[in-house]
């Protein structure tokens, strides 16, 4: 099983959330972000992982997903 480019972009976006402060969200600016990032943010919102289509805050499901994504990166980056 391989990850699609869309899934990789979504995981990268989840990894940008600050888990130490759940009151800190993300704002995806359409004029600054790539089209792929904008679409990924919209898909995360459609799946109920974020509160806004342009980022916002993590929902409880989104927090779980971001924690798993960031934990996986930590494991993979450990020598």
N, C-alpha and C positions, 0 to 999 in steps of 0.2 A: 504494500500500500504506500503510495507516494502522496505528498501534499500537493495540492494545486497552487498555482501562483496566487489566487484569491485567498486561499486559506493561509498562506504564508504572510500575506499582507495583513490579514485580520489578526493573526497571532502577534505580528510585530506591533500592531496598534494596541492590542491588549497589554503588551509589555511596556508601553509608554505610560500607563497609569501608575501613579504613586500609591503603592499599597500601604505605606506608612501613614498616609493621610487620605482617608476615603472622601473627605470633603473637598479634595482637589480633583477637578475633572480635566477634561481635554476639550479644546475648541479647535475644530478642523475648519480652517479658512479656505473656502473654495478657490480663491484667487491665489493662494500660496501653496496649497497641497496638490499633489498629483491627482489625476482623475481616479487612479486605482485606490488611493487612500480615501478619497471622498466616497467612493462606492463601498469600500470596506466598512467605513463608519456607518453608512446607511444600512448595510447588511447586519452589522452588530446590533443596531437599534431595532431592526425588524425582527431579530431573533430574541429580543428582550434582554440583551446584555448591557445596553446603555440607555440612559434616559432621553437622549436627543439624537436625532439623525446626524448631527454634526459634532458628535462627541458626547458632551455632557458628563454625567457621572455614571459609575458602574451601578447596576442593579445588584441584588444579592446573587443572582445567577452569574452576572458579569464578574463580580468579585471572585467567585469560585473559579471561573474560567481564567481570569487574569492571574490568580494565585498559582494555578496549575501551569500556565504558560511560563510564568516567570521562574517557577521552581524547575521546570524542565530545562530552561536556558542555563540556570545555575548549575545543574548537574552536567550538562553538556560542555560547559565552559571550564569545569574543574579538571585540572591536569591529573 
